[in-house]
Structures are given as structure tokens and as C-alpha cells.
Amino acid sequence: MKYLKRLILNLVDRFGYAVLHKNALRDLRQPPQPAEQPAQPVEPPPQQAEVEPIPAPTRTDQGAEVDTQSCTSHSPENAIKVDPRIDFELPPLVDYSDARAAFVDIAETPEFQRIVQFFGENSPRSLLPPAAQAHLYVATRVLKPEVVVEIGSYHGGTAETFARALVANRSGQIHTVAPHEGAMVRANIAAWPEAMRERVVFHEMNSAEFFAGLGQSGQTAQIFLIDGNHDFDFVAFDLFCAARCSASNALVFADNISQPGVYWAGKLFLRDNPEWSSFGLPARAEPPSELYDLHRSTIAGTEFLVLMGPRNIVLQPGRCYAPVVRRVTYQSVRGLRFRVGSVAAPRRLHLQIVLRATATLEERLGSARVVIQPGVPEQTVILDRELTVGPVTTGAVFVEYLMILDDGVPEPIVLLEEPEIQVGGGTGPHR
Ligand SMILES: C[S@@+](CC[C@H](N)C(=O)[O-])C[C@H]1O[C@@H](n2cnc3c(N)ncnc32)[C@H](O)[C@@H]1O
């Protein structure tokens, strides 16, 4: 019966989340309810899984205690059973710099197969197949991220998978985001073992709202699962935002590339971000004949496209590099300091900084142009004028900078670290 359900769900997944009424999916995924009990979502205890602002990532060095019994939600009639096991033997030497080894060869190992089996038997709340969950689990265990972002919570099933791995790592947080199904997500999270609950933050909002907050907070994530609205425009937005908020060598899993919206958004992303690499798309997947393809991913048992971020920020010639808008505490800016990788010939770079104050509705723009010479990695670029807003006693101040490298030479330039804003008025540098 369980496998029949999973088969139906896989078919549902493959033919598109959007074309079926969400409640149909919800009903299939729910454990059987007693006849006299309507399938009401359970209200959570007030302290758990509230909508929260994005907290600063924290590292927990003490070992997290894990309940030894399966946990249930606080309402016995709607209780879900959550297996408390968190720690599984990992396949040997998983290395994400070799994508084929990490996503294909790994599948042959008995360790990976045991993890797949666990998720097959214990994760009915996720829409992702067991192999996909096993990849997320292993990547999280191996890469030990401090921040994981999942766009698209559904019933919290994949968040549960990430949380298992984070508890085993004894560090990191999963931020799971969805504008719908809030009561169900909170109720299910309330039934997790406490150590797993401590690893999750549920954001009951859409991805646009979430990414704006994440960007302003200055935090980056090492692993993303993009599994929200599968329409092209939404997926493209989520992928571009993930890239802007990504840490060095981040992994972005996009589901489901059988669907044209996700597939084409992935292709658009890669065309615009050539410094990112990808895994999961077969060589034959080329336009214009590609619409739905139920067997598109080369990662067995999944519908994943995996995008792998660069180690450093890369400036592509002729393309605007615009990192996220940051909320700041200063009111004056005079320039930007950054370090570049080696260049073979002089390269011209255009820079703009914008400082805005919401209370006074001020917007100040400054520009600069710099020629980067071979052998001079350190650059401190001072604007044509110092930018000052305020005095600001209410509202917020935001800063953003934009860079464009002249496109006369096709090679990109690497920034060796995140640039530092040079604060005006005699105060120190800020990122
Ligand atoms: C395919 S389901 C996610 C499945 C989930 N990852 C799992 O397997 O456990 C899609 C989810 O995306 C959410 N969603 C829809 N539009 C969204 C948006 N604009 N931003 C974030 N989440 C969205 C839906 O509410 C739903 O929870």
C-alpha cells in the first residue's frame, strides 16, 4: 500500500504539482485519519515553529541530545510518527568537486542504499523520492553547512531530512519557506524530536520576502533546495536569489527538472552564470524540443538539477555584478576595497555605490572607474564624491554596489574575497 502511494505520488510529482489540486496531494500524504476526526491541522504549542525573522546562524558545539523514542505531536489523534534516527554510515570519501562521483558512483555503495532505504520507509511527509532525500542527507553531512535554505516546505518532510543531518553534524540550521500549509508544517515540526526542532526555522512567507530578508541580513547559505512554485519565472527568481545569497562552493538542488518551468529556468541561470557548473542535465537535453521529460535527470531516482557555485565571486565581462542590498548602520560611504585574482593585461572596471535612507527618502549615487593592472591585487577605489544620508533617527539605511567589467577582453576576473565598503566620516570598513 505504501509503495502504491509512493508510486501515485511520483506520478503526481512528475506530471506537475501545479496541475493537481493541492488538497489531493495533501490527502494522499496524510496518514489515515480516524473516521470521526476531520483531518484538521494541529495547532502547535506557541513556542514551536513560529514564523521568525532570520536569525544569525549559530554553531552548537555541544552534542545534541536525541530522544530515543519516536515522537508524536501533542494531539494524539493527529499524531505523526517520526523516526528519531539521525546518524547513518556515510559512503566513503564523498567529494563534491567530482560531481559524477558524488551523485552517480555514490549510488552503488551499500551505505547510500541503506540511507535510501531508510527514507523510503520513514519519510512519507516529503514529496521527494528516497534517493533525492538521501542525496540531500549525504550532502548536508559531508559539507557541514551552517545555513541550509529550502524554498517550498509542503509538509516539512524534506526539512525533516535536512534536520536529521544537521543534528548528526551538531551544527547548522535549516530555513524552510512556504506561504501555504503553515498549520500543517508547524504541527509536523512539533512532532519531531526536540534536537531536530531546534535545527529548523519555518518562514511562513513566499520566497521573495524570504530572500529579501536573507540578503539584507548578510547571511549566506551553503546548500539550497529550490522546490517552491515550479513556474518558470518563480524558479528563475529563486535560482538567481540563491546564487546572490550563496557561500563559496554552494550546492543548489532544483526540483523537478522533468517540468519545463524548472528545466528552462535552470538553463537560463547557467547561461547567465557561466561560472556556475551543473550536474543532472544529460547532454541530449537541448532546445527546442524539450518540454516535459520524465527521465531528464541523470541523477538516478531523482528529478534534480544540481548547480555548483564558484569558490570566489566572478566578474564576467559586460555583465553587471550586483550583490544583495544590505541594511547598514552607517550613513556615509566613500568607496570600496577589494582584492582581485591575477590579470594578464590592464582591465577597466566601473563601480557604482548607492546609499538610501527610507525615512528621509534620500538616494545618493557615486561612481568610479578603475584600471586593474597586472600584479596589483589590492584595490581601494574612492568615489567621485562621498555619499551621506541623514541624519537618520528612524527608518533604515541600505547600501548596494554594482560592478561592470569592460567587455573588450573575454576573460572574467575573480574577486578573492567579498569587497568591503569604505565608510565615510572617518569610521572603519564594513562588508
Ligand atoms: C513541491 S512542494 C515542496 C515539497 C517539499 N520540498 C517536500 O518534498 O517536502 C511546493 C511548496 O512550495 C510552496 N510554494 C508555492 N509558492 C511558493 C513561493 N512563491 N515561495 C515559497 N514557497 C512556495 C508551496 O506552498 C509548497 O509548500
The ligand as an SDF file (V2000), in Angstrom:
LIG
                    3D

 27 29  0  0  0  0  0  0  0  0999 V2000
    6.5650   20.7220   -4.2730 C   0  0  0  0  0  0  0  0  0  0  0  0
    6.0720   21.3760   -2.7450 S   0  0  0  0  0  0  0  0  0  0  0  0
    7.5330   21.2450   -1.7650 C   0  0  0  0  0  0  0  0  0  0  0  0
    7.8110   19.8380   -1.3170 C   0  0  0  0  0  0  0  0  0  0  0  0
    8.7910   19.7310   -0.1810 C   0  0  0  0  0  0  0  0  0  0  0  0
   10.1210   20.2190   -0.5380 N   0  0  0  0  0  0  0  0  0  0  0  0
    8.9090   18.2890    0.2690 C   0  0  0  0  0  0  0  0  0  0  0  0
    9.1570   17.4480   -0.5730 O   0  0  0  0  0  0  0  0  0  0  0  0
    8.7680   18.0340    1.4410 O   0  0  0  0  0  0  0  0  0  0  0  0
    5.9550   23.0800   -3.1100 C   0  0  0  0  0  0  0  0  0  0  0  0
    5.8840   24.0210   -1.9350 C   0  0  0  0  0  0  0  0  0  0  0  0
    6.1860   25.3240   -2.3940 O   0  0  0  0  0  0  0  0  0  0  0  0
    5.3720   26.2530   -1.7340 C   0  0  0  0  0  0  0  0  0  0  0  0
    5.3290   27.4830   -2.5200 N   0  0  0  0  0  0  0  0  0  0  0  0
    4.4890   27.8400   -3.5240 C   0  0  0  0  0  0  0  0  0  0  0  0
    4.7970   29.0620   -3.9740 N   0  0  0  0  0  0  0  0  0  0  0  0
    5.8470   29.4950   -3.2610 C   0  0  0  0  0  0  0  0  0  0  0  0
    6.6270   30.6930   -3.2360 C   0  0  0  0  0  0  0  0  0  0  0  0
    6.3690   31.7030   -4.0730 N   0  0  0  0  0  0  0  0  0  0  0  0
    7.6290   30.7960   -2.3470 N   0  0  0  0  0  0  0  0  0  0  0  0
    7.9160   29.7810   -1.4920 C   0  0  0  0  0  0  0  0  0  0  0  0
    7.2110   28.6310   -1.4660 N   0  0  0  0  0  0  0  0  0  0  0  0
    6.2010   28.4840   -2.3400 C   0  0  0  0  0  0  0  0  0  0  0  0
    4.0410   25.5300   -1.6160 C   0  0  0  0  0  0  0  0  0  0  0  0
    3.2660   26.1230   -0.6030 O   0  0  0  0  0  0  0  0  0  0  0  0
    4.5340   24.1410   -1.2630 C   0  0  0  0  0  0  0  0  0  0  0  0
    4.7330   24.0580    0.1280 O   0  0  0  0  0  0  0  0  0  0  0  0
  1  2  1  0
  2  3  1  0
  2 10  1  0
  3  4  1  0
  4  5  1  0
  5  6  1  0
  5  7  1  0
  7  8  2  0
  7  9  1  0
 10 11  1  0
 11 12  1  0
 11 26  1  0
 12 13  1  0
 13 14  1  0
 13 24  1  0
 14 15  1  0
 14 23  1  0
 15 16  2  0
 16 17  1  0
 17 18  1  0
 17 23  2  0
 18 19  1  0
 18 20  2  0
 20 21  1  0
 21 22  2  0
 22 23  1  0
 24 25  1  0
 24 26  1  0
 26 27  1  0
M  CHG  2   2   1   9  -1
M  END
$$$$
